[in-house]
Amino acid sequence: MNPWGGCRNDPLYATLSSGATWDYDQSKAVTYSAIANLFGFTFGGSDGFTTDVEHDYQASKSSPTTYICGPKNGKPPIDAPVLYNTP
Amino acid sequence: MSRKRGPIIARTGRFAGLIAVLLASVSITACGSASEGPLQTLSAGGKPVLAMTSVVVTPGQSADAEAYVTTSAKNYPVQVTSVSVVPVAGEPAGTLVNAGVQSTGASVAADRGWPAVPVEPLIGAQLAHRLPGNLFGIVFGASGPATGHNYAVAGLRIGYRYHGQSYSMIAWAPLAICVAASLRSNTPSCQPFQQKINQIVMKLSGHPS
């Protein structure tokens, strides 16, 4: 579960626009397949719950701006050990 | 007499040499250094952490990304005096549209249109710790003019003053910009170009590939 309920509730969220990609090489990403399908994300892992050290975020060209956040540890996505991408 | 002069001259010469070395060191420090200041690109285990982005934009539209910088400055402010893009060799460089310090904590993974999140002007900014871990984010936008062409940025070169001295550093933040007439479902993906840029910047920055 996303501890924020939605990443816009995290003041340290990061934005990802439609058709853009963000490859980040440090943390693990957590998402859910339904959300992934809804927002058109693809990941390095194929099950929508990647544990790869490296992962890719790619927003579909038709998606709205999507928000990425970390757990409630006060760290921004660039410095978070786990990432969520629920809206 | 001459026996006494010899050693005295030798000692004087060594002393003069030492003074020359010290003066040279002071001179180098006064001119600024690329690596000795308190700002460093975000790193882990001594290697830069790279957040690599790609954005499809229309001609002149800003592709936004973020560079992350850590600071070891204590008690004295760091004031940014200049910023420019670091080009990727062999690729057309994106034109810097603007750069700012994130002001609310919200950051940019990859976005378009300046500014994607609230920022304060970077030039003249007195940097304080905005995020945990002595970390702050510099949001920047870059663009390219021609449809069907790709542009790249390896990172930002940031000039700043700290404790009366000038420094510069590179904040690595690879950004691939693909310019299209419009963003449609059949617009070619920017990812292949991004992967090419990533490989170049990883080598350039000393990132383990």
Interface residues (C-beta under 8 A of the other chain):
Chain A: P11 L12 Y13 A14 T15 L16 S17 S18 G19 A20 T21 W22 D23 Y24 D25 Q26 Y57 Q58 K61 S62 T65 I68 G74 K75 P76 P77 I78 D79
Chain B: L42 A44 V49 L50 A51 M52 T53 S54 V55 V56 E66 Y68 T104 G105 A106 S107 V108 A109 A110 D111 R112 A116 V117 L131 P132 G133 L135 G137 L183 R184 S185 T187 C190 Q191 Q194 N198
